[in-house]
């Protein structure tokens, strides 16, 4: 857990989160290792964090992610003139979807059905057993995040929670929950960012090892 170890050395105030962070890394490794995908949701700053996490997982973050040789061969075979260029520029990805990005669906469902179910509906549509829902709420009490976690559990998804120090109602719905210390929302979100960066770096190191 090199990336995580580095974070806890640099940010000792987050040390109490170490066991949960290690469990989160294991949960995510199992998900991606078995061909699963990640769904991420949150509100406000946590919505921005959802986008941020997906951005770090779906392309290179801390190291190169070259396309595997078998994919390179397929691209060249299919497109002899452009295949090498495609292979050279594509990057390895860990499949992740931000549930805050679907503006047409979000606004339609909020208007026509219920704002509290905007993420739950997507978990129902996208989620499959073995996938993971990463649910972010600094209070742990965001209704739409809680409803998403409930649907995720019912469908057999793993649920990873990022909350504040109290955990809130979300904590009891999670397979793994990181209750990050902080005196206010901004401080909790700062801790969230440090931890999800470390988790993304850790996953990248596992799935995209570069021979040295």
C-alpha positions, 0 to 999 in steps of 0.5 A: 500500500505504498501510496496510502502509506505515504499519505498517512506519513504526510497527513498523520491527522488521517491516520485513524482512516488507515484500516478503512482505506486499506479495506477500500483499496481491497474492495476496489481491486476486487471489483476491477480485477473481476471485470466490474465497474465503479459508480460514484455519486455525491452532491455539491463539492462531493459531486465535483469529487465524483467527477475528479475520481472518474477522471483519475481512473479513466486515464493516466494519473501518476504513470503511463498506461500503455495499451496492451500488446494484444489491443495494439495488434487488433487496432493495427490489423483493423486500421493499418494506416492509423492503428499505431497512432491510436494505440500510442495515444489511448490509455489504460482505463479502470471503468468508472461512471460519475452519476452526477454527469447525466444532466438530462436524466437527472433533471428529468427524473428529479422533475418527473419522479423524485430528486431523492432517487436521481442516483438510485435510478442510475444504480438500478440501471447501471449496477451489476453484482460485483460493481462498487458504488462509491457514495460521498456525503460529508454529513453521511445523511444526503438523502439521494446518496443514501437511497443510491446505497440502499439500491446498491446493496439490494442489487449486490454491489459493494458500497464504499462510503466517504463521510465526515467524522460522525458517519451519519446514516450512510455508514451503516449501509457501507461495506467500507466507510471512511469517516474522515475527520474535520471541523467543517465541510471544507476540511472534510472534503480536503481529507476526502481528496487526499484519500481518494488521490491515494486510492487512485494512485494505488489502483493505478500501480496495481493494474498498470505496472510499468516494467522497469 
